[in-house]
Amino acid sequence: MDKTGLSDIIDELQAKLENQSMSLGSLQTRVNEWITTAFGREAAKDKAERNHRFLEEALELVQANGCTKREAYQLVDYVFNRPAGDPAREVGGVMNTLAALANASDIDISRETEKEMAIVWKNIDKIREKRLTKPTTSPLPSKRAEFRIVSATGDTVCIIDLDGPVSITNDAEDVVQRVLTVLPRSRIIYRDTNGNWDELLHKDGEFTGFGTYEGSPK
């Protein structure tokens, strides 16, 4: 291939990249317009809240695509045991891996994005109301998990999730504090909404993570 032909290919690729960048820039502007209209400029600039909502949606995506809770926990430990990266570079990584996942799942990103934009504009009032259930001090809704103590033997208490508005897993910090108020220093074993038994780990009255529990309590 001569230099002229190679130059034409490079120019074509550059034009495609610029068009793609314009398209992503347009989406970013449109999303900012929606968030500002729905929640106000302060909420649009709240990095903590935007972190929480992005993580929630990312987890829902991989859950829908077959990722297990245990795999998610393993990756959380893996990522947070390493130094924090540069946000700009991580955004690039997110976009590339999202595109790769969409390709592997036969999902058209552009089409699904446009569908979602139409939905959120249509339901803007309902979404505003839903946001009121999510406190600024926590990434989780303010509604609490519902559970029942089924046994308390020695230093171990067993509870089961009653499938309320929030699961024990998603309300672990509050559940630990509620149980320890009644049964201090107890080991807490719980059955989730899928019927699996796991442990809520804690130290000095504070939730510290999840532990595996083989079998089921007697």
C-alpha positions, -999 to 999 in steps of 0.1 A, spaced: 0 0 0 14 34 -9 16 64 15 -15 81 -1 -37 50 5 -25 47 41 -31 84 47 -67 80 34 -73 51 58 -59 71 88 -81 101 78 -111 79 76 -105 63 110 -99 98 125 -132 110 111 -150 80 126 -134 87 160 -144 124 159 -180 115 150 -182 90 178 -167 116 202 -194 141 191 -221 115 196 -209 106 232 -205 143 239 -241 149 228 -253 121 251 -233 135 281 -249 169 275 -284 154 272 -280 134 304 -267 164 323 -298 183 311 -321 156 324 -304 153 358 -304 191 363 -340 193 353 -350 164 375 -329 170 406 -312 204 403 -276 215 395 -263 206 429 -274 169 425 -259 168 390 -225 178 405 -227 155 435 -199 130 428 -208 108 458 -244 104 446 -233 99 410 -208 72 421 -235 54 440 -261 55 412 -235 44 386 -223 15 407 -259 4 413 -267 4 376 -234 -14 368 -242 -41 394 -277 -45 380 -263 -50 345 -238 -77 355 -264 -94 377 -288 -95 348 -259 -109 327 -252 -138 350 -226 -124 375 -230 -139 410 -230 -120 443 -199 -139 453 -180 -129 421 -190 -93 428 -176 -94 463 -144 -109 451 -139 -81 426 -147 -55 452 -119 -68 474 -96 -71 444 -102 -35 433 -101 -19 468 -69 -36 477 -51 -17 449 -43 20 446 -71 43 432 -67 51 395 -72 83 375 -110 90 370 -106 101 334 -87 70 324 -112 48 343 -140 64 323 -123 53 292 -119 18 305 -156 17 315 -168 28 281 -145 3 263 -155 -26 285 -192 -17 283 -190 -17 245 -173 -51 247 -199 -65 271 -227 -52 249 -212 -68 218 -208 -101 237 -245 -99 248 -258 -88 213 -271 -55 228 -272 -22 207 -259 4 231 -273 34 211 -307 19 208 -310 10 245 -296 44 255 -322 62 235 -350 40 249 -338 47 284 -336 85 278 -372 85 266 -383 65 297 -366 88 322 -381 119 307 -416 103 307 -413 92 343 -394 122 357 -419 129 385 -418 93 397 -381 92 396 -380 124 417 -402 107 443 -380 76 443 -349 97 450 -365 110 482 -362 75 497 -324 76 493 -306 95 520 -275 116 513 -255 98 540 -259 63 524 -259 48 489 -289 27 498 -327 35 501 -338 47 536 -363 18 538 -350 -10 561 -346 -47 558 -373 -69 574 -361 -100 591 -369 -125 619 -347 -141 645 -352 -178 642 -326 -190 668 -302 -176 693 -279 -203 707 -248 -194 727 -230 -167 709 -247 -172 675 -280 -157 663 -297 -168 631 -320 -145 611 -340 -149 579 -348 -123 553 -385 -116 550 -382 -101 515 -391 -66 526 -384 -34 507 -346 -38 512 -327 -71 516 -305 -79 545 -276 -80 521 -283 -44 510 -290 -32 545 -262 -51 563 -248 -22 583 -282 -13 598 -291 -50 604 -259 -56 623 -265 -26 646 -301 -37 652 -292 -73 661 -263 -63 683 -285 -39 702 -305 -69 714 -278 -96 714 -244 -79 718 -213 -96 705 -233 -123 687 -222 -140 656 -248 -132 630 -259 -159 604 -285 -150 579 -306 -166 552 -310 -143 521 -340 -141 498 -325 -169 476 -324 -193 506 -286 -191 509 -270 -189 544 -241 -164 549 -226 -145 578 -226 -108 586 -191 -100 599 -186 -72 624 -161 -58 648 -166 -33 677 -203 -31 668 -197 -22 631 -203 -43 600 -171 -52 583 -181 -76 554 -197 -109 544 -185 -143 553 -194 -177 537 -214 -202 558 -215 -238 547 -247 -257 551 -276 -244 572 -279 -237 609 -296 -263 631 
